Amino acid sequence: MALPTLTPEQRAEALAKAAEARKARSELLASIKSGQQSIDTVLSKAKDDKTIGKTKVTQLLKAVPGLGAVKVAALLEKAGIDPDRRAGGLGERRRVALIDALK
């Protein structure tokens, strides 16, 4: 399927919207890294918050202090979650399994 051709105004609007989404995601990850928000509260808001919902679970976990790529991969495997899964796509059982694996 070919992408639609956008007018310059539509393109500028889409670029601004994308930049805003990246900024919101960056602020979210920074708040997790600084300890202002815990990963379990962030995951519980994933269904309602569009920014959290569209962020990959791997990114959210890597923002937690003390978790690197290897530990995150092990946690996701233990909880049975695909590494490409987005937070909004986690079901209740997977979310609870992930939070339990973090403890």
C-alpha positions, 0 to 999 in steps of 0.5 A, spaced: 500 500 500 502 506 497 503 512 502 498 518 501 502 524 499 501 529 504 501 537 503 506 541 506 502 543 512 499 536 513 507 534 513 509 539 518 503 537 523 505 530 523 512 532 524 510 536 530 505 531 533 511 525 532 516 530 536 511 531 541 510 524 542 518 523 542 518 528 548 513 525 552 516 518 551 523 521 553 519 524 560 516 518 561 523 514 561 526 519 565 521 519 571 522 512 571 529 512 571 529 518 577 524 514 581 519 519 581 514 513 578 515 506 579 514 501 573 508 497 576 504 504 577 506 505 569 504 499 567 498 499 570 496 506 567 498 503 560 491 501 557 489 509 559 495 513 557 497 513 550 504 515 551 505 509 556 501 504 551 505 505 545 512 505 549 515 498 548 515 494 555 523 493 553 524 500 553 520 501 560 524 496 563 531 498 561 529 505 564 529 502 571 535 503 575 539 496 575 536 493 569 540 492 563 539 489 556 541 482 559 536 482 565 530 485 561 531 479 556 531 474 562 525 478 565 521 478 559 522 471 558 520 469 565 514 472 564 513 470 557 512 476 554 515 478 547 521 483 547 517 487 541 510 487 545 508 494 547 505 496 554 498 497 552 498 490 549 500 487 555 494 483 558 492 483 566 496 476 567 502 478 563 503 485 567 502 481 573 507 476 571 512 481 569 511 485 576 512 479 580 518 477 576 521 484 578 520 483 585 
